[in-house]
Amino acid sequence: MAVLRRNTTPMTDEPGDYLTDLPPDEYAAVCTDVLERDNVERQKYQSDEMECVDLIAFEFSVTGRSGETRRVRSREMRVSSHEMSALYAFLKEWSGGEPEDGLDTDTLMGCAARLTLQHSRGKKDPSKTYVRITAIAPDAEQGEARK
């Protein structure tokens, strides 16, 4: 489904660490970057085994109520075209339909979205508050994301 490109942009442990000053709400956004990490070793879901996976995250530019622009990033998702994968569900919500086979994720840069943002406590440091993307949808005002 996704055609990967190499990207050396570092990702931090907490996806929403760019943005803590916007209140939880729904915002218009535009995808500004697709961040990928290849061959990441991590623990398998509900297992003690380790696996090597490729991960992807999407960075968005969000305009706040007073016109300020901020960045927010999705959580990292395993690159998988399986219909039960987090990436597939994210792309399906964003595009409003089934993601196309062979989708080049770079083509999503510049695509509009409606993001629902919520605050949550950090897993590693509960004293920190981060913004999380809890829902994504096509932005009807700016046109749908590419499928």
C-alpha positions, -999 to +999 in steps of 0.1 A: +000+000+000+026+026+010+056+033-011+083+043+013+109+070+010+140+075+032+137+103+057+163+112+083+141+136+103+144+124+139+113+114+158+110+118+195+094+094+219+062+115+223+043+122+190+026+154+201+055+171+218+054+200+194+020+213+206+007+218+241-008+253+239-038+246+217-070+236+236-086+202+228-109+208+198-113+201+161-089+220+138-082+224+101-048+210+092-025+203+063+000+174+061+035+189+059+057+159+063+057+121+062+082+107+087+095+072+083+118+049+103+130+016+088+139-016+106+130-005+141+132-032+167+103-033+191+083-057+212+055-075+194+019-066+204+008-087+234+040-107+233+075-109+248+090-114+214+109-087+195+103-078+159+118-055+133+093-031+116+090+000+095+072+029+111+055+059+097+040+091+112+024+122+096+031+158+106+005+184+102+004+222+103-026+233+125-041+268+126-053+278+160-083+300+168-062+332+170-045+324+137-012+310+150+003+280+132+015+250+152+027+215+143+013+182+155+023+147+146+004+114+146+016+085+166+039+061+149+022+033+130+036+001+116+037+003+078+010-023+068-017-024+042-037-050+062-072-037+067-069-042+105-037-021+108-036+013+125-022+028+093-050+015+071-076+028+096-059+062+098-057+066+060-093+053+056-106+079+081-085+107+065-095+099+029-131+090+036-127+058+017-105+027+012-068+036+006-056+028-028-032-001-033+003+012-040-004+046-023+028+067-022+026+083+012+046+113-001+015+123-022-003+130+011+019+160+018-002+191+012-035+173+017-060+189+040-076+172+071-098+179+100-080+168+132-096+162+166-069+169+192-070+159+229-045+163+257-029+133+275-002+126+300+032+113+289+038+076+294+074+080+304+069+113+323+033+117+336+040+153+346+042+163+309+010+169+288+010+161+251-015+167+223-028+136+206-046+132+173-077+113+184-096+115+151-089+126+115-113+133+087-114+148+052-116+186+053-148+194+033-138+231+031-104+224+016-112+193-004-108+156+005-075+139+010-063+118-019-074+082-017 
